[in-house]
Amino acid sequence: MLIIFLTMVVGGIVLLVASLPSIQSILRTLGAGRLRARWTWLHRLILGFLAGYGAFGAAHYGMATTQADLIVAAILLAGGGFVLMVARLSDMTTRDIVRIASLEHDIMRDPMTGAYNRRYLESQLDEEISRARRSNCSLSALMIDLDHFKHVNDTYGHQIGDDVIRHVSSLIMSQIRVSDILVRYGGEEFLVLTPDSASADANDLGNRLLHHIRSQSLTLPTGTILAATASIGVATLGDADTQAAFLRRADEALYEAKRAGRDTVHLAACQSVMATA
């Protein structure tokens, strides 16, 4: 009976040890935060169980083994198996969640700038329009296009052009709110959806963006200082606007800004714009 007893205790220890790599994998996957802290405590608890299993086995070594001892040893063996199964399933689930999140990020985000892409805009814009109308709040769109971008590509090359796009994207991101949505709409064209923003608010944001883009030059590897400017068209959602009409009005306002000499903001005419809550 002693051999059976020790076999079950050692088996429980082996199963607990086998669960540790899965726990460590989860800890490597998780960033800092409350969830990681809880898994860290679970890791420590398993180490405590290991010490307890070893102490229990050592305390009964050489002693007469009773039926009650065998029952406890069987429970410890089953407990080790349960911990191993939960740890491995949790590790697999964590990996799947991270993989799905990564795929969703790749599907929704522009890989160059990290801004949202057109696919995300198509799925999100209807929701933003519906939310604005349900809550009777304003929704504005800023269509942003870099000025003379073809000249940048022709003069410095497409790699520098990509650097400029990333640079301007980061400048825009630094000026908008958390609730605003930045979309890379085209090659050098961006769209900002700004909920709860009336025409005047969106126009102010557009002017801040122009100033920030104009004042933050990009230093090229050669030491050349490259200053970028942009033109912005602003439209605020009207009562009768469809998704396409809303974006078209912002796009038309952008072309008015281009025709006005660039590096400027043009505000689309109001069309029964929704009142601000």
TORKOL-4160 file (C-alpha; in steps of 0.2 Angstrom, whole numbers, padded with zeros to 4 digits, m for minus):
277
<pt num="1" X="0000" Y="0000" Z="0000"/>
<pt num="2" X="0015" Y="0012" Z="0003"/>
<pt num="3" X="0020" Y="0010" Z="m0015"/>
<pt num="4" X="0003" Y="0014" Z="m0021"/>
<pt num="5" X="0002" Y="0029" Z="m0009"/>
<pt num="6" X="0019" Y="0036" Z="m0014"/>
<pt num="7" X="0015" Y="0033" Z="m0033"/>
<pt num="8" X="0000" Y="0043" Z="m0032"/>
<pt num="9" X="0008" Y="0057" Z="m0022"/>
<pt num="10" X="0023" Y="0058" Z="m0034"/>
<pt num="11" X="0011" Y="0057" Z="m0049"/>
<pt num="12" X="0002" Y="0073" Z="m0042"/>
<pt num="13" X="0018" Y="0082" Z="m0040"/>
<pt num="14" X="0023" Y="0077" Z="m0058"/>
<pt num="15" X="0006" Y="0084" Z="m0065"/>
<pt num="16" X="0008" Y="0100" Z="m0055"/>
<pt num="17" X="0026" Y="0102" Z="m0062"/>
<pt num="18" X="0019" Y="0099" Z="m0079"/>
<pt num="19" X="0006" Y="0113" Z="m0077"/>
<pt num="20" X="0020" Y="0126" Z="m0074"/>
<pt num="21" X="0025" Y="0129" Z="m0092"/>
<pt num="22" X="0007" Y="0133" Z="m0097"/>
<pt num="23" X="0006" Y="0145" Z="m0083"/>
<pt num="24" X="0022" Y="0153" Z="m0088"/>
<pt num="25" X="0017" Y="0154" Z="m0106"/>
<pt num="26" X="0001" Y="0163" Z="m0100"/>
<pt num="27" X="0011" Y="0176" Z="m0090"/>
<pt num="28" X="0022" Y="0179" Z="m0105"/>
<pt num="29" X="0007" Y="0182" Z="m0116"/>
<pt num="30" X="m0002" Y="0194" Z="m0104"/>
<pt num="31" X="0003" Y="0212" Z="m0102"/>
<pt num="32" X="0004" Y="0221" Z="m0085"/>
<pt num="33" X="m0012" Y="0222" Z="m0076"/>
<pt num="34" X="m0025" Y="0214" Z="m0064"/>
<pt num="35" X="m0027" Y="0198" Z="m0074"/>
<pt num="36" X="m0008" Y="0195" Z="m0075"/>
<pt num="37" X="m0007" Y="0198" Z="m0056"/>
<pt num="38" X="m0020" Y="0185" Z="m0053"/>
<pt num="39" X="m0011" Y="0172" Z="m0064"/>
<pt num="40" X="0005" Y="0176" Z="m0055"/>
<pt num="41" X="m0004" Y="0172" Z="m0038"/>
<pt num="42" X="m0010" Y="0156" Z="m0046"/>
<pt num="43" X="0008" Y="0152" Z="m0051"/>
<pt num="44" X="0013" Y="0154" Z="m0033"/>
<pt num="45" X="m0001" Y="0144" Z="m0027"/>
<pt num="46" X="0004" Y="0129" Z="m0037"/>
<pt num="47" X="0022" Y="0131" Z="m0030"/>
<pt num="48" X="0014" Y="0130" Z="m0013"/>
<pt num="49" X="0004" Y="0115" Z="m0018"/>
<pt num="50" X="0020" Y="0107" Z="m0024"/>
<pt num="51" X="0028" Y="0110" Z="m0007"/>
<pt num="52" X="0013" Y="0103" Z="0002"/>
<pt num="53" X="0012" Y="0087" Z="m0009"/>
<pt num="54" X="0031" Y="0084" Z="m0005"/>
<pt num="55" X="0028" Y="0087" Z="0014"/>
<pt num="56" X="0013" Y="0076" Z="0014"/>
<pt num="57" X="0023" Y="0062" Z="0006"/>
<pt num="58" X="0038" Y="0064" Z="0016"/>
<pt num="59" X="0028" Y="0064" Z="0032"/>
<pt num="60" X="0020" Y="0047" Z="0028"/>
<pt num="61" X="0036" Y="0039" Z="0021"/>
<pt num="62" X="0040" Y="0024" Z="0032"/>
<pt num="63" X="0023" Y="0024" Z="0041"/>
<pt num="64" X="0009" Y="0012" Z="0040"/>
<pt num="65" X="m0002" Y="0017" Z="0026"/>
<pt num="66" X="m0021" Y="0017" Z="0029"/>
<pt num="67" X="m0035" Y="0017" Z="0018"/>
<pt num="68" X="m0039" Y="0036" Z="0022"/>
<pt num="69" X="m0021" Y="0040" Z="0017"/>
<pt num="70" X="m0024" Y="0032" Z="0000"/>
<pt num="71" X="m0040" Y="0042" Z="m0002"/>
<pt num="72" X="m0031" Y="0058" Z="0001"/>
<pt num="73" X="m0017" Y="0053" Z="m0011"/>
<pt num="74" X="m0030" Y="0049" Z="m0024"/>
<pt num="75" X="m0037" Y="0066" Z="m0022"/>
<pt num="76" X="m0020" Y="0074" Z="m0023"/>
<pt num="77" X="m0017" Y="0065" Z="m0039"/>
<pt num="78" X="m0034" Y="0070" Z="m0046"/>
<pt num="79" X="m0031" Y="0088" Z="m0041"/>
<pt num="80" X="m0014" Y="0088" Z="m0050"/>
<pt num="81" X="m0023" Y="0082" Z="m0066"/>
<pt num="82" X="m0036" Y="0095" Z="m0064"/>
<pt num="83" X="m0023" Y="0109" Z="m0062"/>
<pt num="84" X="m0014" Y="0103" Z="m0077"/>
<pt num="85" X="m0029" Y="0102" Z="m0088"/>
<pt num="86" X="m0035" Y="0119" Z="m0083"/>
<pt num="87" X="m0018" Y="0127" Z="m0086"/>
<pt num="88" X="m0016" Y="0119" Z="m0103"/>
<pt num="89" X="m0034" Y="0124" Z="m0108"/>
<pt num="90" X="m0031" Y="0142" Z="m0102"/>
<pt num="91" X="m0015" Y="0143" Z="m0111"/>
<pt num="92" X="m0023" Y="0137" Z="m0128"/>
<pt num="93" X="m0038" Y="0149" Z="m0125"/>
<pt num="94" X="m0026" Y="0164" Z="m0121"/>
<pt num="95" X="m0016" Y="0160" Z="m0137"/>
<pt num="96" X="m0032" Y="0159" Z="m0147"/>
<pt num="97" X="m0038" Y="0176" Z="m0140"/>
<pt num="98" X="m0022" Y="0184" Z="m0144"/>
<pt num="99" X="m0022" Y="0177" Z="m0162"/>
<pt num="100" X="m0040" Y="0183" Z="m0165"/>
<pt num="101" X="m0036" Y="0200" Z="m0158"/>
<pt num="102" X="m0021" Y="0201" Z="m0169"/>
<pt num="103" X="m0031" Y="0196" Z="m0184"/>
<pt num="104" X="m0045" Y="0209" Z="m0180"/>
<pt num="105" X="m0031" Y="0222" Z="m0178"/>
<pt num="106" X="m0024" Y="0217" Z="m0195"/>
<pt num="107" X="m0041" Y="0218" Z="m0203"/>
<pt num="108" X="m0046" Y="0235" Z="m0196"/>
<pt num="109" X="m0030" Y="0244" Z="m0196"/>
<pt num="110" X="m0019" Y="0251" Z="m0209"/>
<pt num="111" X="m0002" Y="0243" Z="m0207"/>
<pt num="112" X="0008" Y="0258" Z="m0211"/>
<pt num="113" X="0000" Y="0271" Z="m0200"/>
<pt num="114" X="m0010" Y="0261" Z="m0187"/>
<pt num="115" X="m0025" Y="0271" Z="m0191"/>
<pt num="116" X="m0041" Y="0262" Z="m0195"/>
<pt num="117" X="m0044" Y="0257" Z="m0213"/>
<pt num="118" X="m0058" Y="0259" Z="m0226"/>
<pt num="119" X="m0066" Y="0242" Z="m0221"/>
<pt num="120" X="m0068" Y="0248" Z="m0203"/>
<pt num="121" X="m0075" Y="0264" Z="m0208"/>
<pt num="122" X="m0088" Y="0255" Z="m0219"/>
<pt num="123" X="m0094" Y="0245" Z="m0204"/>
<pt num="124" X="m0092" Y="0259" Z="m0191"/>
<pt num="125" X="m0100" Y="0274" Z="m0200"/>
<pt num="126" X="m0118" Y="0268" Z="m0200"/>
<pt num="127" X="m0116" Y="0264" Z="m0181"/>
<pt num="128" X="m0110" Y="0282" Z="m0178"/>
<pt num="129" X="m0123" Y="0290" Z="m0188"/>
<pt num="130" X="m0137" Y="0279" Z="m0179"/>
<pt num="131" X="m0130" Y="0284" Z="m0162"/>
<pt num="132" X="m0129" Y="0302" Z="m0167"/>
<pt num="133" X="m0147" Y="0302" Z="m0172"/>
<pt num="134" X="m0153" Y="0292" Z="m0157"/>
<pt num="135" X="m0145" Y="0304" Z="m0145"/>
<pt num="136" X="m0149" Y="0319" Z="m0156"/>
<pt num="137" X="m0130" Y="0324" Z="m0155"/>
<pt num="138" X="m0119" Y="0331" Z="m0169"/>
<pt num="139" X="m0107" Y="0321" Z="m0179"/>
<pt num="140" X="m0094" Y="0329" Z="m0190"/>
<pt num="141" X="m0081" Y="0322" Z="m0203"/>
<pt num="142" X="m0064" Y="0330" Z="m0207"/>
<pt num="143" X="m0057" Y="0324" Z="m0224"/>
<pt num="144" X="m0039" Y="0328" Z="m0224"/>
<pt num="145" X="m0027" Y="0327" Z="m0239"/>
<pt num="146" X="m0008" Y="0331" Z="m0239"/>
<pt num="147" X="m0004" Y="0345" Z="m0251"/>
<pt num="148" X="0008" Y="0342" Z="m0266"/>
<pt num="149" X="0011" Y="0325" Z="m0260"/>
<pt num="150" X="0015" Y="0319" Z="m0278"/>
<pt num="151" X="0030" Y="0331" Z="m0278"/>
<pt num="152" X="0036" Y="0323" Z="m0262"/>
<pt num="153" X="0036" Y="0306" Z="m0270"/>
<pt num="154" X="0044" Y="0312" Z="m0286"/>
<pt num="155" X="0058" Y="0322" Z="m0277"/>
<pt num="156" X="0062" Y="0311" Z="m0262"/>
<pt num="157" X="0055" Y="0294" Z="m0267"/>
<pt num="158" X="0041" Y="0283" Z="m0261"/>
<pt num="159" X="0050" Y="0278" Z="m0245"/>
<pt num="160" X="0051" Y="0296" Z="m0239"/>
<pt num="161" X="0033" Y="0298" Z="m0245"/>
<pt num="162" X="0028" Y="0284" Z="m0233"/>
<pt num="163" X="0038" Y="0292" Z="m0219"/>
<pt num="164" X="0028" Y="0308" Z="m0222"/>
<pt num="165" X="0012" Y="0299" Z="m0221"/>
<pt num="166" X="0017" Y="0290" Z="m0205"/>
<pt num="167" X="0023" Y="0307" Z="m0198"/>
<pt num="168" X="0006" Y="0316" Z="m0202"/>
<pt num="169" X="m0004" Y="0302" Z="m0196"/>
<pt num="170" X="0005" Y="0303" Z="m0179"/>
<pt num="171" X="0002" Y="0321" Z="m0178"/>
<pt num="172" X="m0016" Y="0320" Z="m0182"/>
<pt num="173" X="m0018" Y="0306" Z="m0168"/>
<pt num="174" X="m0010" Y="0317" Z="m0156"/>
<pt num="175" X="m0023" Y="0331" Z="m0158"/>
<pt num="176" X="m0039" Y="0321" Z="m0158"/>
<pt num="177" X="m0049" Y="0314" Z="m0144"/>
<pt num="178" X="m0050" Y="0296" Z="m0138"/>
<pt num="179" X="m0068" Y="0295" Z="m0145"/>
<pt num="180" X="m0063" Y="0302" Z="m0162"/>
<pt num="181" X="m0059" Y="0289" Z="m0176"/>
<pt num="182" X="m0045" Y="0291" Z="m0187"/>
<pt num="183" X="m0046" Y="0282" Z="m0204"/>
<pt num="184" X="m0033" Y="0281" Z="m0218"/>
<pt num="185" X="m0045" Y="0285" Z="m0232"/>
<pt num="186" X="m0033" Y="0284" Z="m0247"/>
<pt num="187" X="m0015" Y="0285" Z="m0251"/>
<pt num="188" X="m0011" Y="0302" Z="m0243"/>
<pt num="189" X="m0029" Y="0306" Z="m0237"/>
<pt num="190" X="m0036" Y="0304" Z="m0220"/>
<pt num="191" X="m0053" Y="0305" Z="m0212"/>
<pt num="192" X="m0057" Y="0310" Z="m0194"/>
<pt num="193" X="m0075" Y="0306" Z="m0188"/>
<pt num="194" X="m0078" Y="0316" Z="m0172"/>
<pt num="195" X="m0094" Y="0312" Z="m0162"/>
<pt num="196" X="m0103" Y="0326" Z="m0152"/>
<pt num="197" X="m0094" Y="0339" Z="m0163"/>
<pt num="198" X="m0104" Y="0353" Z="m0171"/>
<pt num="199" X="m0098" Y="0362" Z="m0186"/>
<pt num="200" X="m0089" Y="0375" Z="m0176"/>
<pt num="201" X="m0080" Y="0362" Z="m0165"/>
<pt num="202" X="m0075" Y="0352" Z="m0181"/>
<pt num="203" X="m0069" Y="0368" Z="m0189"/>
<pt num="204" X="m0058" Y="0372" Z="m0174"/>
<pt num="205" X="m0051" Y="0355" Z="m0174"/>
<pt num="206" X="m0047" Y="0357" Z="m0192"/>
<pt num="207" X="m0037" Y="0373" Z="m0189"/>
<pt num="208" X="m0028" Y="0365" Z="m0175"/>
<pt num="209" X="m0023" Y="0351" Z="m0186"/>
<pt num="210" X="m0017" Y="0362" Z="m0200"/>
<pt num="211" X="m0006" Y="0372" Z="m0187"/>
<pt num="212" X="0001" Y="0356" Z="m0180"/>
<pt num="213" X="0005" Y="0348" Z="m0196"/>
<pt num="214" X="0013" Y="0364" Z="m0203"/>
<pt num="215" X="0023" Y="0368" Z="m0187"/>
<pt num="216" X="0030" Y="0350" Z="m0185"/>
<pt num="217" X="0043" Y="0347" Z="m0199"/>
<pt num="218" X="0050" Y="0330" Z="m0203"/>
<pt num="219" X="0069" Y="0328" Z="m0203"/>
<pt num="220" X="0075" Y="0317" Z="m0217"/>
<pt num="221" X="0090" Y="0305" Z="m0215"/>
<pt num="222" X="0100" Y="0317" Z="m0226"/>
<pt num="223" X="0097" Y="0331" Z="m0214"/>
<pt num="224" X="0084" Y="0340" Z="m0225"/>
<pt num="225" X="0070" Y="0348" Z="m0216"/>
<pt num="226" X="0053" Y="0343" Z="m0225"/>
<pt num="227" X="0038" Y="0353" Z="m0220"/>
<pt num="228" X="0021" Y="0346" Z="m0224"/>
<pt num="229" X="0004" Y="0355" Z="m0226"/>
<pt num="230" X="m0013" Y="0349" Z="m0228"/>
<pt num="231" X="m0031" Y="0354" Z="m0234"/>
<pt num="232" X="m0046" Y="0349" Z="m0224"/>
<pt num="233" X="m0064" Y="0348" Z="m0229"/>
<pt num="234" X="m0077" Y="0348" Z="m0215"/>
<pt num="235" X="m0095" Y="0342" Z="m0215"/>
<pt num="236" X="m0108" Y="0340" Z="m0201"/>
<pt num="237" X="m0121" Y="0326" Z="m0202"/>
<pt num="238" X="m0138" Y="0332" Z="m0209"/>
<pt num="239" X="m0155" Y="0325" Z="m0206"/>
<pt num="240" X="m0156" Y="0318" Z="m0223"/>
<pt num="241" X="m0138" Y="0313" Z="m0225"/>
<pt num="242" X="m0135" Y="0295" Z="m0230"/>
<pt num="243" X="m0117" Y="0288" Z="m0227"/>
<pt num="244" X="m0112" Y="0291" Z="m0245"/>
<pt num="245" X="m0119" Y="0309" Z="m0245"/>
<pt num="246" X="m0111" Y="0313" Z="m0228"/>
<pt num="247" X="m0094" Y="0308" Z="m0235"/>
<pt num="248" X="m0097" Y="0316" Z="m0252"/>
<pt num="249" X="m0100" Y="0333" Z="m0244"/>
<pt num="250" X="m0084" Y="0332" Z="m0233"/>
<pt num="251" X="m0075" Y="0327" Z="m0249"/>
<pt num="252" X="m0082" Y="0341" Z="m0259"/>
<pt num="253" X="m0077" Y="0353" Z="m0245"/>
<pt num="254" X="m0059" Y="0346" Z="m0246"/>
<pt num="255" X="m0059" Y="0351" Z="m0265"/>
<pt num="256" X="m0065" Y="0368" Z="m0261"/>
<pt num="257" X="m0050" Y="0370" Z="m0248"/>
<pt num="258" X="m0038" Y="0364" Z="m0262"/>
<pt num="259" X="m0046" Y="0377" Z="m0274"/>
<pt num="260" X="m0044" Y="0390" Z="m0261"/>
<pt num="261" X="m0025" Y="0388" Z="m0261"/>
<pt num="262" X="m0022" Y="0373" Z="m0250"/>
<pt num="263" X="m0017" Y="0373" Z="m0231"/>
<pt num="264" X="m0034" Y="0379" Z="m0226"/>
<pt num="265" X="m0050" Y="0372" Z="m0219"/>
<pt num="266" X="m0067" Y="0373" Z="m0229"/>
<pt num="267" X="m0083" Y="0370" Z="m0220"/>
<pt num="268" X="m0097" Y="0362" Z="m0230"/>
<pt num="269" X="m0114" Y="0371" Z="m0230"/>
<pt num="270" X="m0126" Y="0365" Z="m0217"/>
<pt num="271" X="m0140" Y="0354" Z="m0223"/>
<pt num="272" X="m0153" Y="0354" Z="m0209"/>
<pt num="273" X="m0139" Y="0349" Z="m0197"/>
<pt num="274" X="m0144" Y="0340" Z="m0182"/>
<pt num="275" X="m0145" Y="0350" Z="m0166"/>
<pt num="276" X="m0132" Y="0347" Z="m0152"/>
<pt num="277" X="m0138" Y="0339" Z="m0137"/>
